[in-house]
C-alpha cells in the first residue's frame, strides 16, 4: 500500500482534490489530506469547506510515496506561495518519488523547475507557467515520476492512472468497472 499526501489550500478545486482521494482510498491506498492554511478547515473555490486529515506543520512527509496538488484558483497560487510545500516538493523530487498536479497546480512544479525537459499538461492558459516543459494538452501526461492533469473533466482518468502507477492495471480496471467508469467510456468487457 502506497502512502499519498495531498495538499489542500484555500481555493482548491473540489473534484480535483476529492475524486483522487476517493479513487485511491477505494483502491486500498493510504491518502492523507494536508491543510496548508494553519487550520484543519479548508475552503474550496466554490465555497465548500472540508476538514483535512492533518496540518502541514504537524506532518512528516518522509514516508510519502506520492504528493498530490489539486488545482483551482486561488488554490494553486496559494500552494505556490507556501514555502513549506515547495521545500517538500523539491526534497520529494530529489529522492525520485512521485508527484501529481492537475489543472493550474502544475504551475507550482514549473516554478520549481521540476518540469524542465519533460512533457506536461495543465489547464489551457496555464502552460505559460510550465517553464521548459513540452505542453501536451492531453487529459493527463506521465513523464517519469511526474503526472500532470488538464482540469476538472480529466480528474477521473488522471486519478485512475495514479492508482495504476501505484498498484497495477488489474487493480485499476477492477475499480473502473465497479465505479461504472468503463461503462461511461464505452469500454465494458
N, C-alpha and C positions, 0 to 999 in steps of 0.2 A: 504494500500500500504506500502510495506516494503522499508526501505532505506538501500542501499548497497553501500559500498565504496570498490573500487578495487585499490590496489596499483600497480603502474607502475614504474619499474626501467629499466634502460638501459639493453638491452639483454633479454627482455621478449619474450616469445613465442607468436606469433601473434594470432593463433587460440585459444589458451588457455586464452588469455586476451579478445579478441574481441567477440568471439562467445557467452560467457556467458553474456556479456553486451547486445548484440543483443537480445538474447532469453529473458533475464529478462526484458528489456525495452518493447519488444513485449508483454510480459506477464503483462504489466502495473505496473512494479516495478520501483522505482526510483534508478538509478545506477549513481554513481559519480566516475569518474576515477581520481585518485590522483597521481600526479607525485612526486617521491621522489628524483628527480635529481636537484632540485633547479631551474628548468626551466619548462615551460609547455610542452616543446617538449621532447619526449622520443623516443629513437631509439630501435627498436626490434632486436632480434637475427639475423634476415635476412635482416637488413638494411632498414626497413620501419619505417619512422618517423611519429608518431602520436602526436596530441595535447591533453593533458589531460585536464579534466574539471577544476581541481584545483591543487594548490601546497600543498604539505604536511604541510608546515609551516603556511598555511592560513586556514587549515581545523580543524573544531571542530568535533570530532568523537562521541560526547556524544549521538547523535540521531541515531547512527548506529544500525540496526537490524542484519547486517551481514558484515563481512570483507572478501575480496577475495584476494588471492595471486596467480597470474598466474605463471607458471613455465618458463622454458627456461634458457639457460645459456649464459652469466653470470648473467641473470636477477635474478635468485633465490639467488645466492651468494651476489648480490648487495642488495637485500631485507634483507638478513641475516646480512649484515654489517651495516644496518641502525638502530641505537639505538632507534630512534623515532618510527619506525614501530614495533619493538619488545616491546616497552613500551605500545603502543596502543593495540597490540595483547594480552598482559598479562592482561591489565585492562578489555578489552572486554571479555576475557575468565573468569576472576574472577566475572564478572557480569552475567555470564551464557548465554551470547549471542552467536550467530552462527559465525563460521569461516569456510572458504573453502580454500583449497590449492590443486594444481594439479601439476603433473609431478615431477620436482625437488623441488618445493616450500614446500612440507611437511617437508623438512629438517629444515626449519625455525621453524616450530611448534615443531619438535623433539628436536631441540637445546634448546628450551624454556621449555622442559619437559611437554608440553601440550598433548603429545600422550602416556605418560606412562600409561600402563594398558588398552589401547584402541586398537581397530582394525583400521588399516590404510593401504592405498596403496600409491604407488608413481611410478615414472619411474623406471623400473628394473635397479638395480645397486645403487640406492639411498636409498634402505631400510636400509643400514647400519647407516643412519642418523636419523632413526625413534625412537631412544632412548626409549626403553621399550615398544614399540608397537608390536602387533602381525601383521606381514606383510601379507596381504591377496592376493595380486597380482590380485585383481578384477579391473574392469574398474573404478568403484568408490565404496567407502566404507563410510557408515554413521555410526558414533558411537557417540551417544549423540548429542551435539551441533556442532560437527566437521564432515565435509565431506572432503574426500580426493579423488583425481582422479589420474589415472595412467599416462596419457600423451595425446598427440595430438588427437589420434583416440578416446579417451574416452571423449573428450570435450563436444560433444552434449549430450550423456546420463548424464554426470555429471551436465551440465547446466540445463537440464530438471528436474533432481532430485532436484536441488536447488530451481527451480521455484515451484515445488510441495511442498517442505518444507515450503516455504513462502506463498503459496496460498492453493491449493487443487489439488486432482487428476484430476478433470474435467478440470480445467484451463490448466494443463499440457497437457492432452490428446487433448484438442481442439487446442492448439498451435502446438503440434506434427503433428496433422492432417493437419493443414493449411500450415505447412512448409514441408510437404511430408515426414516427418521422419517415420511415421507409414508405409508408402509405402516402404521406404528404408529397414525397418526392417521386412517387410512381415507381419505386424500386422494390416492391414486395417480392419475396422469393416465392 
